[in-house]
């Protein structure tokens, strides 16, 4: 597809008209500058976005974020909303790692306070936080405990497992427990895969990073978020692990088998879907919510481990406060002028503005914290959502820099030991199970996060608040 044939809305929003591809029900919009658009056009992500525009019940327009790249069914960085009750839900629009997300913790220490304890802090984190594919943790869930995690998420875990502090819940999207969770829709195989995975990072692009706030762009909002220049922070990126992957696998198969009954014809079977009101649609939503609760609880247990290590290494009085926790692989029921919508966000996060009633009381009138992590070794950004994002992108922002090459290509491009040496030469402490996994996440395999953030801001989705630079990284 030739980018010059597209329409343009402003300088960073490109529109592809309905009718460009067979069966499109709404236009497709891509948020990108010319450089990022060129990168996006190298894979099938735009074709996938046009396929998403064919889904029954889809409204207004579908959206591709500046970090968009090819995924399963939906592109990663894709947003689409369908109208209740008979619009569809598509597991491919949420992803296999349900509620993969990012949580930012703010310490009460400056970089100067941390001093020469940085390496010891990262090393002890690596001893306390299991990383890598298939790795389990020290918290094993029995059947009853698994049911409670799936049904009730973080609030139950704080009460029953003692893995939280006062004020944690209100700083987590949906208070760490998505309504409508139905543990009965989570298979025994999924439960088995998750029984020992709370408090673990997993593999791929998951990470735990110790950072310093090196730039403040908006003093008032940064103060509201509790951030200041020189402060030490910790960013956690992981999700629902094997449990969420199995939930997606199970329900994609069920929906694919049911498509003839619904009379739905799709350009790509990876878009397998079901009406929101159907038994298959309701079953998936219940299972997805349960997996989302598991993911929030995973990040909560990880938060507890980080706090334990910080108090052991940095001093008993060290405080780590949650700034916010955002989901970026999830579907949410939200109200818009079109009506009650199921907003699919795959590789995208909420970016609610200051007028949103869904924000914690402390952030109303300010806006929601939005986190855009860079690649390993580059800066990450804290932004704040705008009210205008509702019109642009269903109040959604991108979730990171976005890949420019596959993991296999990244391994072939730069050996892991070279990546490790380059990061360590820049003073970044690195802990990763293997050089091969490190190579997969080399900074060169990702888009320029500064450019991605610039597009998000120019499109009116969010505004810059702070920039974070890495001091140490624990890779999955």
VOPAGU-2260 file (C-alpha; in pm, 1 decimal, decimal comma):
REM VOPAGU-2260
SITE   aa  ch    i         X         Y         Z
SITE  UNK   A    0       0,0       0,0       0,0
SITE  UNK   A    1     139,4     341,9     -96,5
SITE  UNK   A    2     146,8     590,5     190,2
SITE  UNK   A    3     108,7     888,0     -47,8
SITE  UNK   A    4    -242,1     764,2    -137,5
SITE  UNK   A    5    -360,7     810,9     218,9
SITE  UNK   A    6    -548,3    1106,6     356,8
SITE  UNK   A    7    -396,1    1315,7     632,1
SITE  UNK   A    8    -552,9    1475,1     939,7
SITE  UNK   A    9    -303,0    1714,4    1090,4
SITE  UNK   A   10      65,5    1637,0    1071,7
SITE  UNK   A   11      69,5    1302,7    1254,6
SITE  UNK   A   12    -266,1    1135,1    1180,6
SITE  UNK   A   13    -301,9     943,3     854,0
SITE  UNK   A   14    -642,1     812,3     744,1
SITE  UNK   A   15    -720,5     521,0     512,7
SITE  UNK   A   16   -1073,4     549,2     379,7
SITE  UNK   A   17   -1346,6     290,3     412,4
SITE  UNK   A   18   -1346,3      86,5      90,8
SITE  UNK   A   19    -968,6      77,5      55,8
SITE  UNK   A   20    -986,1    -293,5     142,5
SITE  UNK   A   21   -1287,2    -525,9      93,3
SITE  UNK   A   22   -1534,4    -535,0     378,7
SITE  UNK   A   23   -1408,4    -231,2     572,3
SITE  UNK   A   24   -1686,7     -85,7     786,9
SITE  UNK   A   25   -1492,3     216,8     919,1
SITE  UNK   A   26   -1177,8     408,9     822,5
SITE  UNK   A   27    -836,3     325,2     966,7
SITE  UNK   A   28    -611,0     586,0    1124,0
SITE  UNK   A   29    -238,1     558,2    1186,8
SITE  UNK   A   30     -57,3     795,3    1424,5
SITE  UNK   A   31     294,3     842,3    1287,7
SITE  UNK   A   32     540,6    1086,1    1140,8
SITE  UNK   A   33     696,9    1012,2     804,4
SITE  UNK   A   34     992,6     818,9     947,9
SITE  UNK   A   35     776,4     597,2    1170,1
SITE  UNK   A   36     524,9     542,1     890,5
SITE  UNK   A   37     802,9     413,6     667,9
SITE  UNK   A   38     897,8     162,0     938,2
SITE  UNK   A   39     532,9      60,4     988,6
SITE  UNK   A   40     491,7      -9,3     616,9
SITE  UNK   A   41     770,5    -268,0     618,7
SITE  UNK   A   42     549,4    -539,8     768,1
SITE  UNK   A   43     183,0    -648,6     749,6
SITE  UNK   A   44      59,7    -429,7    1033,1
SITE  UNK   A   45    -137,4    -186,6     812,8
SITE  UNK   A   46    -297,9    -478,9     627,5
SITE  UNK   A   47    -392,2    -622,9     966,4
SITE  UNK   A   48    -538,7    -289,1    1076,9
SITE  UNK   A   49    -759,1    -277,2     765,0
SITE  UNK   A   50    -874,6    -631,8     845,4
SITE  UNK   A   51    -972,3    -514,1    1194,5
SITE  UNK   A   52   -1191,1    -248,2    1029,0
SITE  UNK   A   53   -1409,0    -531,6     890,4
SITE  UNK   A   54   -1518,2    -667,1    1230,0
SITE  UNK   A   55   -1893,1    -669,0    1301,1
SITE  UNK   A   56   -1999,0    -382,5    1526,5
SITE  UNK   A   57   -1678,6    -179,4    1488,8
SITE  UNK   A   58   -1743,0     196,3    1520,6
SITE  UNK   A   59   -1589,4     532,4    1426,3
SITE  UNK   A   60   -1238,8     426,3    1315,6
SITE  UNK   A   61    -967,6     178,5    1407,1
SITE  UNK   A   62    -635,2     317,6    1523,4
SITE  UNK   A   63    -272,3     220,6    1476,5
SITE  UNK   A   64     -24,4     361,5    1725,3
SITE  UNK   A   65     321,9     498,5    1630,7
SITE  UNK   A   66     484,1     183,4    1772,8
SITE  UNK   A   67     259,9     -42,2    1560,3
SITE  UNK   A   68     402,7    -366,1    1423,8
SITE  UNK   A   69     270,7    -700,5    1301,8
SITE  UNK   A   70      97,1    -922,6    1554,5
SITE  UNK   A   71    -153,6   -1207,1    1581,1
SITE  UNK   A   72    -472,7   -1096,5    1402,2
SITE  UNK   A   73    -457,1    -738,5    1526,0
SITE  UNK   A   74    -133,2    -545,6    1490,3
SITE  UNK   A   75      49,7    -475,7    1815,4
SITE  UNK   A   76     -35,6    -112,4    1879,6
SITE  UNK   A   77    -391,3    -153,7    1747,4
SITE  UNK   A   78    -708,8      -5,1    1900,1
SITE  UNK   A   79   -1067,2     -82,5    1797,4
SITE  UNK   A   80   -1405,9     -33,9    1962,3
SITE  UNK   A   81   -1719,7    -240,7    1904,8
SITE  UNK   A   82   -2073,8    -152,6    2007,4
SITE  UNK   A   83   -2257,0    -351,8    2274,1
SITE  UNK   A   84   -2448,1    -579,9    2276,4
SITE  UNK   A   85   -2392,5    -745,4    1939,8
SITE  UNK   A   86   -2058,1    -611,7    1825,6
SITE  UNK   A   87   -1782,7    -867,4    1857,6
SITE  UNK   A   88   -1494,3    -929,7    2092,7
SITE  UNK   A   89   -1178,2   -1070,1    1934,5
SITE  UNK   A   90    -906,7   -1225,3    2153,4
SITE  UNK   A   91    -653,7   -1123,0    1887,8
SITE  UNK   A   92    -738,5    -762,8    1976,6
SITE  UNK   A   93    -621,3    -819,6    2333,4
SITE  UNK   A   94    -330,4   -1056,4    2274,0
SITE  UNK   A   95    -191,9   -1372,0    2426,2
SITE  UNK   A   96     -30,4   -1199,2    2724,9
SITE  UNK   A   97    -355,8   -1066,5    2868,6
SITE  UNK   A   98    -301,2    -752,1    3076,6
SITE  UNK   A   99      64,0    -731,1    3004,1
SITE  UNK   A  100     123,8    -389,5    3153,9
SITE  UNK   A  101     357,8    -142,7    3318,7
SITE  UNK   A  102     379,7     -28,4    3679,6
SITE  UNK   A  103     594,5     261,7    3797,9
SITE  UNK   A  104     723,3     272,7    4155,2
SITE  UNK   A  105     870,8     592,6    4296,4
SITE  UNK   A  106    1125,5     569,1    4577,4
SITE  UNK   A  107    1201,4     834,8    4835,2
SITE  UNK   A  108    1569,7     826,4    4732,7
SITE  UNK   A  109    1770,2    1038,9    4492,3
SITE  UNK   A  110    2045,5     907,1    4266,7
SITE  UNK   A  111    2292,3    1058,0    4512,4
SITE  UNK   A  112    2125,7     872,1    4800,0
SITE  UNK   A  113    2158,2     545,2    4607,1
SITE  UNK   A  114    2530,5     605,4    4565,6
SITE  UNK   A  115    2742,8     297,2    4511,9
SITE  UNK   A  116    2462,4      58,1    4618,5
SITE  UNK   A  117    2315,4      46,6    4268,0
SITE  UNK   A  118    2485,9    -277,3    4163,1
SITE  UNK   A  119    2400,8    -447,4    4492,7
SITE  UNK   A  120    2037,9    -339,9    4454,8
SITE  UNK   A  121    2007,4    -478,9    4100,5
SITE  UNK   A  122    2192,3    -797,0    4197,3
SITE  UNK   A  123    1960,3    -865,3    4491,9
SITE  UNK   A  124    1658,6    -796,4    4271,3
SITE  UNK   A  125    1788,5   -1062,9    4030,9
SITE  UNK   A  126    1808,2   -1309,0    4320,7
SITE  UNK   A  127    1452,7   -1235,4    4434,5
SITE  UNK   A  128    1271,7   -1204,7    4099,1
SITE  UNK   A  129    1269,5   -1513,8    3873,5
SITE  UNK   A  130    1320,0   -1430,8    3505,1
SITE  UNK   A  131    1304,0   -1624,6    3179,7
SITE  UNK   A  132    1049,9   -1839,3    2997,9
SITE  UNK   A  133     877,0   -2100,3    3213,2
SITE  UNK   A  134    1037,7   -1987,7    3538,6
SITE  UNK   A  135     823,8   -2021,0    3848,0
SITE  UNK   A  136     844,3   -1832,2    4175,7
SITE  UNK   A  137     832,5   -1918,3    4542,1
SITE  UNK   A  138     461,7   -1840,2    4579,8
SITE  UNK   A  139     259,4   -2151,6    4492,0
SITE  UNK   A  140    -118,1   -2121,3    4462,3
SITE  UNK   A  141    -353,4   -2397,8    4565,9
SITE  UNK   A  142    -692,6   -2434,1    4397,0
SITE  UNK   A  143    -874,3   -2209,6    4644,5
SITE  UNK   A  144    -609,6   -1936,8    4627,9
SITE  UNK   A  145    -602,5   -1947,3    4248,9
SITE  UNK   A  146    -980,5   -1903,2    4243,7
SITE  UNK   A  147    -955,0   -1595,1    4467,0
SITE  UNK   A  148    -677,2   -1437,1    4258,6
SITE  UNK   A  149    -874,4   -1492,0    3937,8
SITE  UNK   A  150   -1198,9   -1367,1    4088,3
SITE  UNK   A  151   -1079,9   -1076,0    4303,4
SITE  UNK   A  152    -724,9    -979,1    4200,3
SITE  UNK   A  153    -508,0    -737,8    4395,1
SITE  UNK   A  154    -746,1    -640,0    4679,3
SITE  UNK   A  155    -773,5   -1005,7    4782,7
SITE  UNK   A  156    -397,6   -1062,2    4749,7
SITE  UNK   A  157    -318,2    -765,8    4973,3
SITE  UNK   A  158    -562,7    -885,7    5240,6
SITE  UNK   A  159    -485,0   -1257,0    5226,2
SITE  UNK   A  160    -121,1   -1271,8    5118,9
SITE  UNK   A  161       7,4    -951,3    5274,6
SITE  UNK   A  162     169,8    -825,5    4954,7
SITE  UNK   A  163      71,1    -460,0    4961,2
SITE  UNK   A  164      42,7    -133,7    5146,0
SITE  UNK   A  165    -230,8     118,7    5214,3
SITE  UNK   A  166    -300,8     321,9    4903,5
SITE  UNK   A  167    -175,7      61,9    4653,9
SITE  UNK   A  168    -516,4     -37,7    4516,2
SITE  UNK   A  169    -630,9     312,7    4420,0
SITE  UNK   A  170    -315,0     358,2    4210,3
SITE  UNK   A  171    -385,0      54,9    3990,3
SITE  UNK   A  172    -607,1      68,7    3682,1
SITE  UNK   A  173    -952,3     -72,7    3768,7
SITE  UNK   A  174    -826,1    -101,3    4127,8
SITE  UNK   A  175    -649,8    -421,9    4028,8
SITE  UNK   A  176    -970,8    -622,9    3981,3
SITE  UNK   A  177   -1169,4    -621,3    3657,7
SITE  UNK   A  178   -1547,3    -662,5    3702,5
SITE  UNK   A  179   -1707,0    -971,6    3553,2
SITE  UNK   A  180   -1416,2   -1207,8    3613,7
SITE  UNK   A  181   -1533,2   -1570,7    3587,8
SITE  UNK   A  182   -1274,1   -1824,9    3707,2
SITE  UNK   A  183   -1495,2   -2107,6    3574,3
SITE  UNK   A  184   -1399,8   -1999,7    3220,9
SITE  UNK   A  185   -1026,8   -2046,6    3289,7
SITE  UNK   A  186    -921,8   -2400,8    3195,2
SITE  UNK   A  187    -738,9   -2639,0    3423,7
SITE  UNK   A  188    -442,9   -2624,3    3183,8
SITE  UNK   A  189    -427,6   -2244,2    3221,0
SITE  UNK   A  190    -442,0   -2270,3    3600,0
SITE  UNK   A  191    -161,3   -2525,9    3600,1
SITE  UNK   A  192      55,0   -2300,4    3387,3
SITE  UNK   A  193       0,5   -2012,7    3629,9
SITE  UNK   A  194       8,8   -2184,7    3968,5
SITE  UNK   A  195     373,3   -2091,7    4040,3
SITE  UNK   A  196     410,1   -1776,6    3829,7
SITE  UNK   A  197     298,7   -1494,9    4057,5
SITE  UNK   A  198     596,9   -1272,1    4127,0
SITE  UNK   A  199     784,8   -1365,2    3806,5
SITE  UNK   A  200     886,6   -1159,4    3502,8
SITE  UNK   A  201     881,7   -1421,8    3230,2
SITE  UNK   A  202    1072,5   -1381,8    2904,5
SITE  UNK   A  203    1064,8   -1176,2    2585,9
SITE  UNK   A  204    1047,2    -801,1    2630,6
SITE  UNK   A  205     951,4    -816,5    2997,7
SITE  UNK   A  206    1180,2    -631,2    3234,8
SITE  UNK   A  207    1230,2    -469,8    3571,6
SITE  UNK   A  208    1434,3    -149,7    3545,5
SITE  UNK   A  209    1590,1      75,8    3810,2
SITE  UNK   A  210    1586,1     431,4    3676,2
SITE  UNK   A  211    1657,8     794,5    3750,2
SITE  UNK   A  212    1425,3    1083,8    3669,4
SITE  UNK   A  213    1659,7    1294,6    3458,5
SITE  UNK   A  214    1416,9    1551,4    3311,5
SITE  UNK   A  215    1093,7    1710,2    3429,2
SITE  UNK   A  216     881,6    1868,4    3152,7
SITE  UNK   A  217     574,6    1965,0    3357,2
SITE  UNK   A  218     649,1    2055,5    3718,1
SITE  UNK   A  219     285,7    2073,7    3831,5
SITE  UNK   A  220     185,1    1733,3    3694,1
SITE  UNK   A  221     511,7    1574,4    3806,8
SITE  UNK   A  222     441,9    1699,8    4158,8
SITE  UNK   A  223      92,0    1550,3    4144,5
SITE  UNK   A  224     248,7    1217,6    4039,5
SITE  UNK   A  225     512,3    1244,5    4315,8
SITE  UNK   A  226     808,1    1268,6    4077,1
SITE  UNK   A  227    1112,7    1499,2    4094,1
SITE  UNK   A  228    1444,9    1536,2    3912,2
SITE  UNK   A  229    1713,6    1296,6    4033,7
SITE  UNK   A  230    1463,8    1057,4    4195,2
SITE  UNK   A  231    1517,2     681,1    4175,4
SITE  UNK   A  232    1225,1     486,6    4028,9
SITE  UNK   A  233    1151,8     125,0    3937,3
SITE  UNK   A  234     953,1      27,1    3627,8
SITE  UNK   A  235     796,8    -321,8    3609,7
SITE  UNK   A  236     677,2    -465,6    3277,1
SITE  UNK   A  237     512,4    -808,6    3272,4
SITE  UNK   A  238     169,4    -970,9    3248,4
SITE  UNK   A  239     -34,5   -1285,8    3302,1
SITE  UNK   A  240     240,3   -1524,5    3190,4
SITE  UNK   A  241     144,6   -1878,3    3081,6
SITE  UNK   A  242    -203,6   -1852,6    3230,7
SITE  UNK   A  243    -303,8   -1563,5    3005,2
SITE  UNK   A  244    -147,4   -1726,1    2700,8
SITE  UNK   A  245    -351,2   -2040,9    2759,1
SITE  UNK   A  246    -672,5   -1844,1    2811,7
SITE  UNK   A  247    -624,9   -1678,9    2473,2
SITE  UNK   A  248    -537,6   -2009,4    2304,9
SITE  UNK   A  249    -844,6   -2183,3    2449,1
SITE  UNK   A  250   -1094,6   -1914,2    2354,6
SITE  UNK   A  251    -955,6   -1842,9    2007,0
SITE  UNK   A  252   -1017,3   -2209,6    1927,7
SITE  UNK   A  253   -1372,7   -2196,5    2066,2
SITE  UNK   A  254   -1458,9   -1882,3    1869,0
SITE  UNK   A  255   -1303,7   -2011,1    1548,2
SITE  UNK   A  256   -1523,0   -2320,7    1568,5
SITE  UNK   A  257   -1833,8   -2106,0    1628,7
SITE  UNK   A  258   -1784,6   -1860,2    1339,4
SITE  UNK   A  259   -2017,2   -2047,2    1096,2
SITE  UNK   A  260   -2296,7   -2036,6    1352,6
SITE  UNK   A  261   -2265,1   -1657,6    1378,4
SITE  UNK   A  262   -2247,6   -1616,8    1000,8
SITE  UNK   A  263   -1926,4   -1417,2    1035,4
SITE  UNK   A  264   -1677,7   -1418,3     748,1
SITE  UNK   A  265   -1328,3   -1286,8     823,5
SITE  UNK   A  266   -1034,4   -1187,2     602,3
SITE  UNK   A  267    -800,6   -1354,7     853,5
SITE  UNK   A  268    -891,5   -1643,7    1083,9
SITE  UNK   A  269    -657,6   -1498,9    1345,7
SITE  UNK   A  270    -935,1   -1242,9    1398,7
SITE  UNK   A  271   -1162,6   -1518,0    1538,0
SITE  UNK   A  272   -1437,9   -1341,5    1730,6
SITE  UNK   A  273   -1786,1   -1373,1    1876,8
SITE  UNK   A  274   -2068,9   -1129,5    1953,0
SITE  UNK   A  275   -2030,0    -978,7    2298,0
SITE  UNK   A  276   -2374,1   -1109,8    2390,7
SITE  UNK   A  277   -2307,5   -1468,1    2276,9
SITE  UNK   A  278   -2211,6   -1754,6    2511,9
SITE  UNK   A  279   -1864,0   -1762,7    2354,7
SITE  UNK   A  280   -1824,2   -1387,1    2388,2
SITE  UNK   A  281   -1935,9   -1384,1    2750,5
SITE  UNK   A  282   -1713,8   -1682,6    2833,7
SITE  UNK   A  283   -1408,0   -1512,6    2688,2
SITE  UNK   A  284   -1477,0   -1182,2    2865,4
SITE  UNK   A  285   -1506,7   -1366,6    3197,0
SITE  UNK   A  286   -1182,8   -1555,3    3135,9
SITE  UNK   A  287   -1002,6   -1242,9    3011,3
SITE  UNK   A  288   -1103,0   -1049,2    3323,3
SITE  UNK   A  289    -980,2   -1335,4    3541,9
SITE  UNK   A  290    -645,8   -1342,9    3357,6
SITE  UNK   A  291    -622,8    -964,1    3391,6
SITE  UNK   A  292    -668,9    -999,9    3767,2
SITE  UNK   A  293    -390,0   -1258,2    3770,1
SITE  UNK   A  294    -159,7   -1017,4    3585,4
SITE  UNK   A  295    -226,8    -728,4    3822,1
SITE  UNK   A  296    -160,3    -962,4    4112,6
SITE  UNK   A  297     164,2   -1073,4    3947,7
SITE  UNK   A  298     283,2    -711,6    3933,8
SITE  UNK   A  299     163,5    -664,3    4292,5
SITE  UNK   A  300     373,1    -956,9    4416,1
SITE  UNK   A  301     669,0    -821,8    4218,5
SITE  UNK   A  302     615,6    -484,7    4387,3
SITE  UNK   A  303     628,4    -659,7    4723,4
SITE  UNK   A  304     956,9    -831,3    4627,7
SITE  UNK   A  305    1109,2    -499,2    4516,2
SITE  UNK   A  306    1007,8    -340,2    4844,8
SITE  UNK   A  307    1162,5    -626,5    5039,0
SITE  UNK   A  308    1490,9    -595,7    4850,0
SITE  UNK   A  309    1496,1    -215,6    4881,0
SITE  UNK   A  310    1455,2    -231,8    5257,4
SITE  UNK   A  311    1720,5    -500,6    5284,9
SITE  UNK   A  312    1977,9    -327,0    5063,7
SITE  UNK   A  313    1893,6      42,8    5083,9
SITE  UNK   A  314    1764,5      73,9    5438,7
SITE  UNK   A  315    1462,9     -38,4    5638,5
SITE  UNK   A  316    1291,3     297,0    5601,4
SITE  UNK   A  317    1306,8     300,8    5220,6
SITE  UNK   A  318     963,4     368,4    5071,7
SITE  UNK   A  319     838,9     265,6    4726,3
SITE  UNK   A  320     505,3     414,5    4628,7
SITE  UNK   A  321     304,1     306,4    4325,2
SITE  UNK   A  322     264,2     599,1    4085,1
SITE  UNK   A  323      23,5     401,2    3864,7
SITE  UNK   A  324     -23,4      65,9    3691,2
SITE  UNK   A  325    -157,5      50,7    3334,6
SITE  UNK   A  326    -275,8    -246,9    3130,0
SITE  UNK   A  327    -180,4    -260,2    2763,6
SITE  UNK   A  328    -336,8    -587,6    2643,3
SITE  UNK   A  329    -698,8    -573,4    2749,2
SITE  UNK   A  330   -1059,5    -497,5    2650,5
SITE  UNK   A  331   -1260,9    -251,0    2857,3
SITE  UNK   A  332   -1628,4    -149,9    2854,1
SITE  UNK   A  333   -1640,4     229,3    2826,2
SITE  UNK   A  334   -1897,0     498,3    2739,1
SITE  UNK   A  335   -1858,4     716,6    2428,7
SITE  UNK   A  336   -2100,1     920,9    2213,7
SITE  UNK   A  337   -2166,0     605,3    2007,0
SITE  UNK   A  338   -2283,3     420,7    2321,3
SITE  UNK   A  339   -2137,6     152,5    2544,8
SITE  UNK   A  340   -1828,5      19,2    2368,3
SITE  UNK   A  341   -1587,9    -269,7    2409,1
SITE  UNK   A  342   -1251,3     -99,5    2352,8
SITE  UNK   A  343    -981,8    -344,4    2242,9
SITE  UNK   A  344    -633,1    -221,8    2329,4
SITE  UNK   A  345    -351,9    -444,0    2206,9
SITE  UNK   A  346     -12,0    -296,7    2279,2
SITE  UNK   A  347    -192,8      22,6    2380,4
SITE  UNK   A  348    -286,5     177,4    2713,8
SITE  UNK   A  349    -557,2     403,1    2843,3
SITE  UNK   A  350    -474,9     775,2    2830,7
SITE  UNK   A  351    -767,3     930,8    3017,8
SITE  UNK   A  352    -773,2    1307,0    3059,1
SITE  UNK   A  353    -834,0    1517,5    3370,8
SITE  UNK   A  354   -1213,9    1512,1    3326,8
SITE  UNK   A  355   -1238,2    1132,4    3355,9
SITE  UNK   A  356   -1437,3    1006,7    3652,1
SITE  UNK   A  357   -1257,1     670,7    3630,9
SITE  UNK   A  358    -928,7     810,7    3757,9
SITE  UNK   A  359    -820,0     788,6    4122,4
SITE  UNK   A  360    -929,2    1094,6    4317,3
SITE  UNK   A  361    -569,7    1219,1    4342,9
SITE  UNK   A  362    -539,0    1234,9    3961,1
SITE  UNK   A  363    -878,7    1383,9    3873,0
SITE  UNK   A  364    -825,7    1728,8    3733,0
SITE  UNK   A  365    -470,0    1626,6    3643,1
SITE  UNK   A  366    -501,5    1329,0    3408,2
SITE  UNK   A  367    -392,3     968,5    3403,2
SITE  UNK   A  368     -24,5     874,3    3417,6
SITE  UNK   A  369      80,5     717,7    3085,0
SITE  UNK   A  370     404,1     519,3    3058,9
SITE  UNK   A  371     599,3     466,4    2738,0
SITE  UNK   A  372     907,5     254,6    2807,5
SITE  UNK   A  373    1195,5     271,8    2563,7
SITE  UNK   A  374    1406,5     -18,4    2453,7
SITE  UNK   A  375    1656,9    -165,0    2693,5
SITE  UNK   A  376    1923,1      98,1    2755,0
SITE  UNK   A  377    1721,4     397,0    2629,9
SITE  UNK   A  378    1499,6     644,5    2809,8
SITE  UNK   A  379    1140,8     582,9    2917,7
SITE  UNK   A  380     873,1     849,5    2946,2
SITE  UNK   A  381     595,3     945,7    3184,1
SITE  UNK   A  382     313,4    1134,4    3012,4
SITE  UNK   A  383     -32,1    1249,3    3116,6
SITE  UNK   A  384    -350,5    1175,4    2922,5
SITE  UNK   A  385    -565,9    1447,5    2767,3
SITE  UNK   A  386    -941,2    1482,6    2733,5
SITE  UNK   A  387    -893,1    1516,3    2357,4
SITE  UNK   A  388    -761,2    1161,0    2336,6
SITE  UNK   A  389   -1120,7    1032,9    2351,7
SITE  UNK   A  390   -1182,1    1166,7    2001,2
SITE  UNK   A  391    -843,3    1082,4    1854,0
SITE  UNK   A  392    -788,2     728,1    1977,9
SITE  UNK   A  393   -1065,1     616,9    2217,4
SITE  UNK   A  394    -849,3     762,8    2497,0
SITE  UNK   A  395    -558,5     534,6    2410,6
SITE  UNK   A  396    -182,9     580,1    2384,3
SITE  UNK   A  397      94,0     352,0    2263,6
SITE  UNK   A  398     272,3     120,0    2505,6
SITE  UNK   A  399     638,1     145,5    2406,9
SITE  UNK   A  400     886,7     208,4    2129,7
SITE  UNK   A  401     775,9     -84,4    1911,4
SITE  UNK   A  402     992,8    -341,1    1737,3
SITE  UNK   A  403    1161,3    -281,4    1401,7
SITE  UNK   A  404    1288,8    -638,1    1365,7
SITE  UNK   A  405    1189,3    -983,9    1487,4
SITE  UNK   A  406    1361,0   -1146,4    1781,9
SITE  UNK   A  407    1533,6   -1388,3    1547,4
SITE  UNK   A  408    1662,8   -1103,9    1332,2
SITE  UNK   A  409    1780,6    -919,7    1643,1
SITE  UNK   A  410    1978,8   -1224,7    1757,6
SITE  UNK   A  411    2145,1   -1245,9    1417,4
SITE  UNK   A  412    2220,2    -872,8    1403,5
SITE  UNK   A  413    2407,7    -821,1    1730,1
SITE  UNK   A  414    2547,6   -1092,8    1961,3
SITE  UNK   A  415    2418,4   -1080,4    2317,9
SITE  UNK   A  416    2763,7   -1041,4    2470,4
SITE  UNK   A  417    2813,4    -728,2    2260,5
SITE  UNK   A  418    2481,9    -583,8    2381,4
SITE  UNK   A  419    2580,5    -660,4    2741,0
SITE  UNK   A  420    2920,1    -495,6    2700,0
SITE  UNK   A  421    2770,0    -185,0    2538,9
SITE  UNK   A  422    2517,3    -141,0    2820,0
SITE  UNK   A  423    2774,6    -196,2    3092,1
SITE  UNK   A  424    3008,8      52,6    2922,5
SITE  UNK   A  425    2733,6     312,0    2967,8
SITE  UNK   A  426    2714,8     233,0    3338,7
SITE  UNK   A  427    2393,0      26,7    3319,7
SITE  UNK   A  428    2393,4    -280,8    3545,3
SITE  UNK   A  429    2251,7    -576,7    3349,0
SITE  UNK   A  430    2111,6    -904,8    3473,9
SITE  UNK   A  431    1967,2   -1147,6    3214,7
SITE  UNK   A  432    1949,7   -1531,0    3208,9
SITE  UNK   A  433    2133,5   -1559,8    2876,4
SITE  UNK   A  434    2310,5   -1356,1    2611,0
SITE  UNK   A  435    2069,6   -1493,0    2347,8
SITE  UNK   A  436    1769,3   -1343,7    2530,2
SITE  UNK   A  437    1960,4   -1019,3    2577,5
SITE  UNK   A  438    2028,0    -998,3    2201,9
SITE  UNK   A  439    1655,2   -1030,9    2127,6
SITE  UNK   A  440    1590,8    -703,5    2310,3
SITE  UNK   A  441    1887,1    -502,7    2178,7
SITE  UNK   A  442    1808,8    -129,0    2151,0
SITE  UNK   A  443    1876,1    -145,9    1776,5
SITE  UNK   A  444    1573,3    -374,7    1729,5
SITE  UNK   A  445    1330,3    -102,7    1845,3
SITE  UNK   A  446    1200,4     225,9    1709,3
SITE  UNK   A  447    1325,2     558,2    1847,0
SITE  UNK   A  448    1118,8     611,2    2161,6
SITE  UNK   A  449    1176,3     988,7    2155,9
SITE  UNK   A  450    1016,7    1003,2    1809,5
SITE  UNK   A  451     727,3     780,7    1919,2
SITE  UNK   A  452     658,2    1004,6    2219,9
SITE  UNK   A  453     674,8    1313,1    1999,9
SITE  UNK   A  454     400,7    1172,5    1774,0
SITE  UNK   A  455     177,6    1085,3    2071,2
SITE  UNK   A  456     208,5    1440,6    2198,7
SITE  UNK   A  457     161,9    1609,1    1859,2
SITE  UNK   A  458    -149,9    1398,7    1798,5
SITE  UNK   A  459    -300,7    1539,4    2118,6
SITE  UNK   A  460    -320,7    1205,9    2300,3
SITE  UNK   A  461     -90,8    1293,2    2592,3
SITE  UNK   A  462     164,3    1545,9    2719,2
SITE  UNK   A  463     519,2    1488,4    2846,3
SITE  UNK   A  464     572,7    1491,7    3221,6
SITE  UNK   A  465     910,6    1327,8    3289,2
SITE  UNK   A  466    1192,8    1132,4    3129,2
SITE  UNK   A  467    1352,1     832,6    3304,1
SITE  UNK   A  468    1696,1     690,8    3223,0
SITE  UNK   A  469    1814,2     339,3    3316,2
SITE  UNK   A  470    2056,1     265,4    3598,7
SITE  UNK   A  471    2009,1    -111,4    3600,2
SITE  UNK   A  472    1794,4    -362,1    3417,9
SITE  UNK   A  473    1666,3    -709,8    3497,2
SITE  UNK   A  474    1557,3    -881,5    3174,5
SITE  UNK   A  475    1318,2   -1169,1    3126,6
